[in-house]
Amino acid sequence: MNTHSERIPRSLLRGLASESESKSSLCVEDSPQLAAGRFNILMTADCAGGVWTYSLELARAIGAHGARVTLALMGPPLTEDKKEDAARIPDLEVLEGGFKLEWMEDPWDDVRKAGEWLLSVEERLRPDVVHLNGFCHGGLGWKSPKLIAAHSCVVSWWEAVHGKALPPEWDRYRREAGNGLNGADAIVAPTNAMLSSLYRNYFIRPFCAVLPNGRSGEPFGPGKKEEMVFTMGRLWDEAKNVSAIAEIAHLIPWPVYAAGEGGERMGSALKRLGPLPARSVAGYLSRAKIYAHPALYEPFGLSVLEAGLSGCALVISDIPSLRELWDGAAVFVPPRNSGALAVAINRLIRSPLLLREAAQKARARALEYDTARMAEGYMEIYKGLASGRFKPERPVKEGRCAL
């Protein structure tokens, strides 16, 4: 019988030797900088989506290991609430570049300028490791070792949403992203599903690890539950597939709320809340009994983790990444079958026992994806990169998620 603990072994790094093998075979040693408490990381990020939350969580968690992060932002400017979030993290420095992101329309002049800016920041900071949360800058002439965290990809997004290959007008993106990925010293993905798509689309060669993202329990937790269904995300994003919820909202006896930008044409049965700050989202999740997420594409699904931490029963898409993370702890539905979504939600509503059990299983699983474990995994990779001795001995094997 495959239990969750058997599917996700305790070793955090795929491709590394087991604990029973010699220390030399791991080729990972503490760097002198870390030993002296002076371990500095230059990390790129943007505040257009979940990368912002991930970056803050990781910066806070690795701070306990003696790491200090400088966050180099591209994309939209920081809002006041995001500035406040960043200010709560000790020793976090935030630099705003304001350049277009690599997946935006005609970004390449900005991508080039952003690369020049990032190299100038590296020259000034002299970090021990560069952590890139995008692909295209991996091939720059960095002096520091560089890691790429793969959160999303236009190629795999397009395939999942449209069911066909990326059109030729995106050829440059594919080329630049592939060059960047293969210019990195290490690549980290949050799921095997995401890592497999990188192998398939870019033939990646660097060392790779699967490290699920983590989320701290605060401010997410169960509150006084109410009879409501909640969802969130970019409502305009086809990959989030919120339109499937809008289609069946009138069939659900409980109110159905959606937080996020867009969705003006989704009908009145779906109660749109617009974009909400993190604490307001946490408030809705703490009260909602059911969280619905029929996404077509989701490399990890941070909102699902937040809902699980909040004690929501999860009704989510049966896609490889979500199945990998939540098998046995969620109700799965075909992502393009809105009828099945309605049936699954209503079945939970009609059975308080099933609803309670589903919520308990979701929260128990969510607590496994904590920031401390995420930080330990990243610090092991950072230390190996900074020491110059990160040389995995064995090829990465498909099919298992390392936690």
Secondary structure, DSSP 8 states (H G I E B T S, - for coil): ---HHHHS-S---TTS--TTS-HHHHT----HHHHTT-EEEEEEEESSSHHHHHHHHHHHHHHTTTEEEEEEEESS---HHHHHHHHTSTT-EEEE-----TTSSS-HHHHHHHHHHHHHHHHHH--SEEEESSSGGGGS--SS-EEEE----HHHHHHHHHSS---GGGHHHHHHHHHHHHHSSEEEESSHHHHHHHHHHH---SEEEE------STT----S-EEEEEEES-TT-GGG-HHHHHHHGGG-SS-EEEESS--TTS-SSEEEEES--HHHHHHHHHHEEEEEE--S--SS-HHHHHHHHTT-EEEEE--HHHHHHHTTSSEEE-TT-HHHHHHHHHHHHH-HHHHHHHHHHHHHHHTTS-HHHHHHHHHHHHHHHHHT----SS---SS----
